[in-house]
Amino acid sequence: MVPAVEYHGPREKDADADDNEITQQHMTSNTESYRKKGRAVFLAAIMVLSMVAMSASFAGVAAANEASLEFNDQAVDGTDITVEDVTADAGNYVVVHEGDDTDGDVVGITQVGDIDGEDVVVTVAEDDDVDGETVEEASPGEHTVEIYEDVDDLSGAQDVDQTATVFGGVITFDPADQDEPVTELEVDNAILNDGEDADYFVSITNEDGDILGVSEEQTGDEDDIEVELDTVLTHESSPYDLDANVHFSDDGAAGDMVPQGAETLSDDATLTVNEDTEADIAGELGVDVYYSDYSDLSGSLVWSGQEIAVDGFDNNEDVQLRTYDDGSTSLVTELSANSAGVVTVDLDRDADNYYLTGSGGENDPDQADTFELAVQDLDAEFEADEVSDITDDFELDVESNRGSYALEVSADGLDEEDLEDIFGGAVDSVDEDDETVTLDRGSDRTFALDFTGVDADDYDFDFDVVDTTASDSASVTVTETGDEEVEIVDAELIDRGDVSEIEIALEATDEGTIILGDEDEVGYETEVFVEDNDDHDTITLEFNSFTAGGDGDWGEQFDSEDVWSVQEDDVDLTVEEDTNLNRPLAAGDYELFAETAAGDETDTGFVTISEYSGPSDSATWTAPADDNAEDLDDVFGDDAVVSQTDEFAHGDQVLLSIDDFGLEGAVEHFDEDELGDLLTTDRDDEGAVLSFLEGDVSPNADPDVWYVGNDDKFDDIYDTTGAEEEIDVTILEDGDDNEYDGTLVISVDEPAEEFYGDDTDELDVEFDVNYNVFEDSFFASDDDALTGEFDIEDRELEWDDSAEEVPAQADAEMTGETNVAAGSEVDTRARAAGVFTMTSTVEVDDDGVFTAVYDFEGEEVGQTFDLRAQDGSFSTDYEDEIESTLVEAEEEPEEEEAFFEVSDLNPEDAEVDQGDLIDVSATITNTGDEEGTQDVSLTLDGDAIATEEVTLDGDEDYTVEFEDVDTAELDGEYEHGVATDDDSQTGTLTVNVDEDEEEDDDVEEDDDVEEDDDVEEDDDVEEPEDDDDQPGFGLMVAVLSLLGAALLARRRNNN
């Protein structure tokens, strides 16, 4: 075999080579690289040998070199070691042995050419075979190098062997940006071993190779090695190109750098040194704020209690602090700058305008040269006076007139550890001596405090701004929480397959467990762990009886997480247990158990599941072809786009609703495209089939059928040879305002499209709808079969005959009729070539009518034009075009005033027993054109006894109702009616009285009562007059009065 690497002169170190990584046990190998190099060297070797042979034939034998080499201690460079100053004949081998003599294993071989005093690189750390000589895997330690004429049995040794130590070595240096001054750097990691941990030093050098600092002595594998620098690094010379280097230990001092290939064992990096900030200088000076020059201070806002330092004065200069008030100044105190020209000012003073001036400075400055000293205020307030010892989100609001500041907090009875637990991540620093914490700098904010585990007591918290005089205090009482309790507030009774809402309350805890059922008692048990992260008053769990036990044969599509859900946010559920079942949970009573997290039972209840009662009715609905219903809001909402019908135009959406379908658990579990999964399961005896059969087929033909559900069971229900097609359908999901309440709404692909494609000429297909549940299905019931029918017709639209002549006026209306769904769009166009082209898109109303309005004012009477209507919702293939003519516009009649006509009096003629309550209604129609408002009255013998105010637009009607009219005080026949200001309608009301109840028959004459002869007749008392000379007038007045007070009119105002 050829040598692993043929020598071609000294090799420079590859600057992009990977970091060298050699452990104490093994050096790194690279087998793939070796094989590629071997193939290349093989060809090169043949060429060299050929040239040598040719030289021998023409020039004779060359003189032999005297072999020599130099082998020094070094770190392996990847998998290479370097033998220096080698002199050898062409074809000789440089061989590396493990150990301190040539008896050791061979760990590297390189064949060389005719060389004299050159460096040779030998690859080690590979298992291989070179020209019959086995190469073993290398490891750190002593190695010996010898030159041989032949590696076969290592013959022809030149006796120039030398022994040196080959180290495994690594160094990693990646310093982060630092602020000046930099006096120390950290080396991430360094390793040096020679089979055992070796001693070494680490140095930092600059780009010129100057040593900036050396570490303490290290051993083996070390991280985060600190190197103190003899030279201070500042921002002026930044960035710095640095190297971290490994040095041999020379009697406990740093010796030579450890060689590695053509270089040394080192790692380079770039260090950026940032200029010292004013905040840094302030910290060094021990003040709150540092100003590099007085000009930076003038015009600034400073806070009372702060200590500031101002630079830019002369060394040791006397400086005055003075107040300024509208041109007048006063001395406050005299200060002295230090030897660097920095003066320190304590501003624990009253709010005012101040300025600094040096010796000889002016005493009459401008307002702009002063600075304002303001007093900071602080307000700290807890959200309540009390907090329980389990509360972890108790709010503290802190407000101030200052933007950003640091806040120190202390409290009697609480040390710094307690405060750090309470304030959590808001803590910036801790002072163990003063038992205080300092919070992060910030503006007005709300802290969420954690009082969990704090001893019950009264606590006074003190809040002090770090650099000003601002402070405040707030008190709170921590109360001891009572025993933990999980309460079952309510549990909803449901039908089989539905979802039961179970309301619970957590007292003195934020977690608990709910267990439903008992496997020993009812064959089913499920357990859910509840964790409340937002302190809810109550939590509503949802238990899905359809998916319960779904890990069993009931269906692989269910798992335990499908059984429980929760309505509130920030509540976590973990299903601990769920018994496997073969079908949805059976009807019965299932006991509920509530437990604390510790397993203590604190409450019980029941969830009662009744048998599935089955659907009650079905209906079909349609929606425009391009505006399909997508959720329940589109069906039942205020802006619904659907209409109920049993006649569909081809292409419009077909919807089916099944009332009282129930199975809420199934509907919630399956997504909108999985109705087939809802209606069928993996079990043969479960499921249902929803089918649409072609109706009105010839006597000897079977209907085509379109079905959803269990195809294995389809043939058991329908015996047909007609076309069969399984269709996907979609369940309409909850909308924003309308949620599933038991009525299932299904969107289906149009059957006509499936069976007849685009061939819709004179399409008129009837379909019978059938819903059948398998006899043995869990949701089978006595009344589960539903039937219905609908027709699908070809889409049609056409203009009315009235559109053939159109008045030449503004707002000219043209109407047409269509069978497409209400809300569908119709594109219309009126075009007279070279005269006008107008377009309008209109919607179809609930009666199948579309109306286009165009402005033909100013156009010539007699002008003909093409009037086109085109289906804008499904296909432009559906259109109608007629020729229309502009005719003289008729004068619009003047609008008639509002006139409220009364009709449909109910009851018109009625006979009742005295004491009965009756309802009276009538229809009020505004036959005029203008809107009007009138009082509508209920009358009795012409007198109004109740009124209701009604407002109607022109040609609008409204039914007024007067309810519970009391007849207790009526006797005989009356004219009753409903009247407006314009009209009235009356009828006859007869009130019958039972003569056995006549008051005179019940009163007996007392014979013992003597007539009082002493009572004289009063001649002054006048007899009442009856205007109608009819008896009973006094009774009528009383009746009317009572009715006016007692009758209740239901008032409705239809605007």
Steps between C-alpha positions, in 0.01 A plus 500: 500500500613858423577748777213696652650834398785570260722791598509800265681759705410688821128565559352824626226487761148526353345810655150360446566158652267380773601546863730226616331262736703214653387331818720330749419158354498548120613730223250586227496286185373569151464178306318644201763769451772238530351285224470791258855610569622142463364470147663828399830408656499163326504667157757753612723224637502317164609818325777563752629142473497521118701821505747349746548196273557721194751711689687188605525373141641824362692652790601208709441461874470825703697549820309403818404766761606465862172460689408740785190652669383724786193392707373741770215508753181624331120487488344289232353708218176318429652164405845631402831532681807674360855359479743786438827532303474159333773377263429171320539319170215470254272214590592500871226487761455726801337279764345604831502245785298523817719513809859599573668260256450333161356188656163669542202465268517685172245783503606694189697451177590746225720422198722788388696602194859607490500775765758692695407683822127532435194455726287188455137470607392153616136403538431303817192374690378262225476122484650405165751289308785663307704276268435204726573685824208532741427852627330513840275770640698764688444666836674790680835439666863432410577407139819405318584580134739297282590493128484165319600391150205259485193459720484128426612365839632854563834427337784740433466712813723810476557516878400866523202441730387770740230499770257784582160548661193540281226684689128505445411865517206737450439867576179702444491879523186703417477816714180705505500877448603680818491848646824681566729469677576133438757364746415132484385254236355152522598204280208266452684167511848344473625140506851357509579134567781259429313187600429665831405858590790731423591832661490811280443875489271710280603837361326777304701660217421787265534503122870585532558194717557702817385318814234710679452265794552144626267284712576303810625144439229265369473122487323277249152614393403845634209738427469877547869567549563854628791692353597827669631752249817702552368746241160671547280484191285807420261599227754721322681203341195277469446252341792277603623191311609265777628144537466267798802268517606189692853500655705214639550515873868565569563436869167667590538790260375559148750357254489478123170492319393148412575438129225363281596434141644810344330716764440483874210367706284814503161650407443848363211738566401864463415704810291818485540740791218750550551850622417550866146644527391780723314247711823304546686813605221589739536159661874544534451843660223371729237747376159459336563701181821613328516799259813530286454874475279763663333560163355150531347593836354836404141474393471151653254363753660367817314332788520607862716258698733415215877547524658615175853548367584769243826496300674780314613726784862584575689274735404579863294800383247655741147460364182670620155346504247781467123534458343701221164679515400735222845653460579499872759254636599385847791294627406160636842351571859507377659180381843396375589301187742211540839470341335381175265801482191308614267655759252287698168659598253363758153609388298395801335841481173673427363525149633807320710619204874464567827560319874442558765760440877486545726763644462816301185368336193712435233549763233606253441196275225444248208279594623243244828462693324378814372155586172413668494303824165320536356292782399146400171365635420133547178309555497128575171318552401134535187384316335410833561522875518122535661217309491126566813298552437303179467801266770523234376797295420779750537837329705796620460828305786752514464849351727805492552828318841370390554286193752233597645420840622214719300409808627354827253290702506394863241367745506430872477130562629406153865452408661536159426137407131544580489821294678332208241219504215754509629729221653221290644602163459873572793489744825646365721469807491380861658657809547236768630748760200737477254218413374694199450437129534747215257470209587548134492856368167586344218749479147467639422131513306222663681217676350152544607390848514144627395466865494121491629364829540841670410481870165649594560846649474875438786634286610858436696533175734797451582614145794737452630634171872420496631842393237750622304590811179342363347224711169347595366216710213257464355243735344163438370224720593146402227261607533131558289305257264238634494139399526425131173400340381401155123555466267361235268795438283347226498205259285505187265212417548387140393250235737231391769636267465859628739720699436562870609831649638445851553819700753483784651748748849485648518636854836580661679326214561533128498130419289192556377177347157398366415129470195391301368146536630196682644215298384242758146640517419613144789364295641842419719752678679814386716739698608853407743726685408872492745788548363856512756760394273805523303473826156441343196505727372183335625277220277325248630164384352328196470120508448341158294185542546411131881478507519362856695174508621558146832321543320168470323335207265798483743670263868562466430859399418590861742539788473608864553867422179494290290420808551818704518868408453828686319823408725746685839620385814445709378170640710187436349151490685170526303179444641255751280200415230393254353151481501338156154432356358327193239770429392839637417522866170329586200671658501502880597691811873572533624619836737796518777528758692820571845472659777738600846460353588309816226246425250611765137459385303822559178464296292260294228525234349322201495527121184336371506376139164419339440288193537673165157626391570539127426775247156656463483667158704610200495784250689609189654842440681674217758774462648676196750300300783747569410588859486170681400477863816433700381496861180510704488881492436474127193286569352639820664843533360845428694512172413147392564426133281188485130446444288193569366326188442164337573629148858568397657651193789301358827624655353660811609370837299215651470494879323247720404565861412221743316625808583343837786303350687536831828309528673825598810306599535356153436834328761672718759227448486455124605787280279647230610251234450182707125445504559154355703418812220636715240278336710184501761324710735208468238270652264323256187564704557872555418793276238645270445583137394836361387453140353692210307279256393607157121524496240477224682226308332278244323188631771259382804704607681520832578845637848638509612561858743729669592407859711584803585252770592136539535356150513147644146545626362690203385193308320372812275805487464565127465228238569689181683440173516869420812711517650521850732776611649569844521873557692717746298759688582777745358582843451873555696602807421753771488863397573807710137536611347156440628175648394142448182439701406153377394598148753355257550703181675322214632648178489247212636493149218542251365155403420610148863595444613155615263300282444720197813714479467803274211353299227713653271559204146501633631355826222411744603235751319398817689361798373313802696565819538214748680479832519151648682382811620140526275293721775407745670840503543669836305802375212302356156611624133433431471808278843526346398464131441826313374553146455799275524606138619783280533589132797629303417697189702664228592862579260744338470875480300727270375854472134573567289621207485840669873542429430526127391863544691719743423862585763751397557629852740482789463192722327297230431151636514173303415171673562137424445164661734209578507174695849549646553545873408829663806720532650378172641769274367581154713713266284725280588721203308754295673581167408711199787485254669838469255658748547357848621193689398457861560212744367408840538198730195422710397234750210258480239560770314238706227476234745418220474850349794714391462871425740716301480879523645722227510874439349564156417866568584707194505203262278518189156344518475217251864402537538123493772318694608149593418406861698204631487306830783259573557256789772659711525232768554173310550515124465768236349233274170579668363826357200668342513786250207694361447813292351782701369842399503831686148641534355822632527514875175531691468780745549373848191551713537715804562308816188448705504585866505220752160335550468230769238248391363243748413143397492142625340582837529185712266411653244696305196356678562318826290356782673435832417434860546774751852488643663353188824658366498565128761615244409749229714560188473678167716577197603862450609587143646830385337528157669833434848563363650696786608374840261574784453455874160465674348374825306180444219452755295213639145636534196391697174664402707769327725579797875427483607275785859426380734647238825413321715735292581356156739631232472362146667569168289536191328174401615334822275307735515393861292283731405673824401281794323584826538207737313380810197729477311438826119458480439461875305825523313470167144376453306497178574604142761756397653640185876440509758586237841632397531857372765729350474869420384404149300179528347245734346155502247387759320189609267378773612376840241310702573429866277237664430498874392186692165595663563264794774737597271810500568699802123553579436128524772459757381776731207411739274762648536539877150519652645618829630813349243775543478791276624813663214739499727769638705526185369795309523530131741765388322716251836654395643177356461501126444189293778430249411559144551241225583679174376201304198450723621142534562317829853376578702807402679501837603137446649583158715780645629266766576231248689737273702629795593150611592392148718803449695411814511123456547430130852425385589583143806351341669779315717444197650767279595377156742759362 
